[in-house]
Amino acid sequence: MTRQRIEIKKIANTAARQVTFSKRRRGLFKKAHELSTLCDAEIALIVFSATGKLFKYSSTSMRQVIERHRLQSERIDGLEDAPSVELQLESATHSVLSKEIAEKTQELRQLRGEDLQGLNLDQLKQLEKLLQGGLSRVTETKDEQFLKEISTLEKKGAELKEENLILKQQMENLPLVVKGQPSEPFPHLHKSGDPPLPPQGYNSSDISLTLGLPFAN
């Protein structure tokens, strides 16, 4: 038969509760002794019964174990009050970044010609060298931009010139038109041996009258 498990709750019967306390206390002390012997552990147990009676067990000295516990607790409490490693690293990083920002801000002000009173001759020469190098790079960049703009303008000029040439050729190929008069329709039909063509506005009645010929209606 399997042993029936006892429900873990306060035993209502006082006598039964006292018997259970005695059995369990002896078993607890026995297990503590076994653990200390087998594993070389330092163990101290303090138990007060419901009536206030003290029972204790210690593998070495009860006072020694209690003092060791107190020191360990103080050390743990001190570590909990101290800032974490992550917080310390974050604070250190923030401090370094703040210092670098202050230094770069000061350098920028000096490059603008401000706050130069505290610089010695060597520092002023170094600052002058930096400014000359920066000015040289600015000039080179400006020249490059000028060359790019000139190249772009030349390209646009060449395109406009080519467009104008095409338009000029198209205008030259158009037929000549005199204002108020149509262009000659078929100039290629006239041959050199033929009599000249009458001028525009020619009226055959004028020739008939001049030669004395009858005018045909």
C-alpha positions as CSV (number, residue, x, y, z in Angstrom):
1,M,0.0,0.0,0.0
2,T,1.2,3.5,-0.9
3,R,1.6,6.0,1.9
4,Q,-1.1,8.6,1.9
5,R,0.1,12.1,1.4
6,I,-0.8,14.5,4.2
7,E,-2.3,17.8,3.1
8,I,0.0,20.7,4.0
9,K,-2.0,22.9,6.3
10,K,-2.2,23.8,10.0
11,I,-3.2,20.8,12.1
12,A,-6.2,21.7,14.1
13,N,-5.8,19.1,16.9
14,T,-3.2,20.4,19.4
15,A,-2.0,17.0,20.5
16,A,-1.5,15.8,16.9
17,R,0.2,19.1,16.1
18,Q,2.7,18.6,18.9
19,V,3.5,15.0,17.9
20,T,4.0,16.1,14.2
21,F,6.3,18.9,15.3
22,S,8.5,16.6,17.3
23,K,8.8,14.0,14.5
24,R,9.4,16.6,11.8
25,R,11.9,18.6,13.9
26,R,14.0,15.5,14.6
27,G,13.8,14.6,10.9
28,L,14.9,18.1,9.9
29,F,17.9,18.1,12.2
30,K,18.8,14.6,11.0
31,K,18.8,15.8,7.3
32,A,20.8,18.9,8.3
33,H,23.4,16.8,9.9
34,E,23.6,14.5,6.9
35,L,23.9,17.4,4.5
36,S,26.7,18.9,6.6
37,T,28.6,15.6,6.8
38,L,28.2,14.6,3.2
39,C,28.8,18.0,1.6
40,D,31.0,19.8,4.2
41,A,28.4,22.5,4.5
42,E,28.2,24.9,7.4
43,I,24.6,24.7,8.8
44,A,22.8,26.3,11.6
45,L,19.1,25.8,12.4
46,I,17.0,27.7,14.9
47,V,13.4,26.6,15.6
48,F,10.8,27.9,18.1
49,S,7.8,25.8,18.9
50,A,4.3,27.1,19.2
51,T,4.8,27.3,22.9
52,G,8.0,29.4,22.5
53,K,10.5,26.6,23.3
54,L,13.9,26.9,21.5
55,F,15.4,24.1,19.5
56,K,18.7,24.6,17.6
57,Y,21.3,22.7,15.6
58,S,24.7,23.8,14.3
59,S,27.3,21.9,12.4
60,T,30.1,24.1,14.0
61,S,29.4,27.1,16.2
62,M,26.0,28.7,16.2
63,R,27.6,32.2,17.0
64,Q,30.1,31.7,14.2
65,V,27.4,30.8,11.6
66,I,25.2,33.8,12.7
67,E,28.1,36.2,12.4
68,R,29.0,34.9,9.0
69,H,25.4,35.4,8.0
70,R,25.4,39.0,9.2
71,L,28.5,39.9,7.3
72,Q,27.2,38.3,4.1
73,S,23.9,40.1,4.4
74,E,25.7,43.5,4.9
75,R,27.8,42.9,1.8
76,I,24.8,42.0,-0.3
77,D,22.9,45.0,0.9
78,G,25.9,47.2,0.0
79,L,26.0,45.8,-3.5
80,E,22.3,46.4,-4.0
81,D,22.7,50.0,-2.9
82,A,25.8,50.5,-5.2
83,P,25.1,51.5,-8.9
84,S,25.1,48.6,-11.3
85,V,27.9,47.9,-13.7
86,E,25.8,49.0,-16.7
87,L,24.9,52.2,-14.9
88,Q,28.6,52.9,-14.1
89,L,29.6,52.2,-17.8
90,E,26.8,54.5,-19.0
91,S,27.9,57.3,-16.6
92,A,31.5,56.9,-17.7
93,T,30.6,57.0,-21.4
94,H,28.4,60.1,-20.9
95,S,31.3,61.8,-19.1
96,V,33.7,61.0,-22.0
97,L,31.2,62.2,-24.6
98,S,30.5,65.4,-22.7
99,K,34.2,66.1,-22.5
100,E,34.7,65.5,-26.2
101,I,31.7,67.7,-27.1
102,A,33.2,70.5,-25.0
103,E,36.6,70.2,-26.7
104,K,35.1,70.1,-30.2
105,T,33.0,73.1,-29.4
106,Q,36.0,75.0,-28.1
107,E,38.0,74.1,-31.3
108,L,35.1,75.3,-33.5
109,R,35.0,78.6,-31.7
110,Q,38.7,79.0,-32.1
111,L,38.4,78.2,-35.9
112,R,35.9,81.1,-36.0
113,G,38.5,83.3,-34.4
114,E,37.0,83.3,-30.9
115,D,38.5,82.6,-27.5
116,L,42.1,82.9,-28.7
117,Q,43.5,84.6,-25.6
118,G,44.5,81.4,-23.8
119,L,46.5,80.0,-26.8
120,N,50.3,80.1,-26.9
121,L,52.4,80.7,-30.0
122,D,52.6,77.0,-31.0
123,Q,48.9,76.5,-30.6
124,L,48.2,79.6,-32.7
125,K,50.5,78.3,-35.4
126,Q,48.8,74.9,-35.4
127,L,45.4,76.7,-35.6
128,E,46.7,78.8,-38.6
129,K,47.9,75.6,-40.3
130,L,44.4,74.0,-39.8
131,L,42.8,77.1,-41.3
132,Q,45.1,77.2,-44.3
133,G,44.4,73.5,-44.9
134,G,40.7,74.0,-44.7
135,L,40.8,77.1,-46.9
136,S,42.8,75.1,-49.5
137,R,40.2,72.3,-49.5
138,V,37.4,74.9,-49.8
139,T,39.2,76.6,-52.8
140,E,39.7,73.2,-54.5
141,T,36.0,72.3,-54.0
142,K,35.0,75.7,-55.3
143,D,37.2,75.4,-58.4
144,E,35.7,71.9,-59.1
145,Q,32.2,73.4,-58.9
146,F,33.2,76.2,-61.3
147,L,34.6,73.7,-63.8
148,K,31.4,71.6,-63.6
149,E,29.2,74.7,-64.2
150,I,31.4,75.9,-67.1
151,S,31.3,72.4,-68.7
152,T,27.5,72.3,-68.3
153,L,27.2,75.8,-69.9
154,E,29.5,74.8,-72.8
155,K,27.4,71.7,-73.4
156,K,24.2,73.7,-73.4
157,G,25.8,76.3,-75.8
158,A,26.8,73.5,-78.2
159,E,23.3,72.1,-78.1
160,L,21.8,75.5,-78.9
161,K,24.3,76.1,-81.7
162,E,23.3,72.8,-83.3
163,E,19.6,73.6,-83.0
164,N,20.2,77.0,-84.6
165,L,22.1,75.3,-87.5
166,I,19.3,72.8,-88.1
167,L,16.7,75.7,-88.1
168,K,18.8,77.6,-90.6
169,Q,19.0,74.7,-92.9
170,Q,15.3,74.2,-92.7
171,M,14.7,77.9,-93.6
172,E,17.0,77.7,-96.6
173,N,15.1,74.7,-98.0
174,L,11.7,76.5,-97.9
175,P,10.4,77.9,-101.4
176,L,10.9,81.7,-101.9
177,V,7.6,83.6,-101.5
178,V,7.3,87.3,-102.5
179,K,4.9,89.3,-100.4
180,G,1.5,89.5,-102.1
181,Q,2.5,87.2,-105.1
182,P,2.6,83.4,-105.3
183,S,5.9,81.7,-106.1
184,E,6.5,80.6,-109.7
185,P,4.8,77.2,-110.0
186,F,6.9,75.3,-112.5
187,P,10.1,77.2,-113.3
188,H,11.8,74.0,-114.7
189,L,9.3,73.7,-117.7
190,H,10.7,76.8,-119.5
191,K,13.4,76.1,-122.1
192,S,16.1,78.5,-123.4
193,G,14.8,78.3,-127.0
194,D,11.2,79.2,-126.3
195,P,9.9,82.7,-126.4
196,P,9.9,84.5,-123.1
197,L,7.0,84.0,-120.9
198,P,4.7,87.0,-120.5
199,P,5.1,88.8,-117.3
200,Q,2.6,88.4,-114.6
201,G,-0.5,90.5,-115.1
202,Y,-0.2,90.1,-118.8
203,N,-3.4,90.8,-120.8
204,S,-3.7,89.4,-124.4
205,S,-6.1,92.3,-125.4
206,D,-3.3,94.8,-125.0
207,I,-1.2,93.1,-127.7
208,S,-4.2,92.7,-130.1
209,L,-4.9,96.4,-129.9
210,T,-1.3,97.3,-130.5
211,L,-0.9,95.2,-133.7
212,G,-4.4,96.1,-135.1
213,L,-5.7,92.7,-134.7
214,P,-9.3,92.0,-134.1
215,F,-10.0,91.4,-130.5
216,A,-11.8,88.2,-129.9
217,N,-14.6,88.3,-127.4
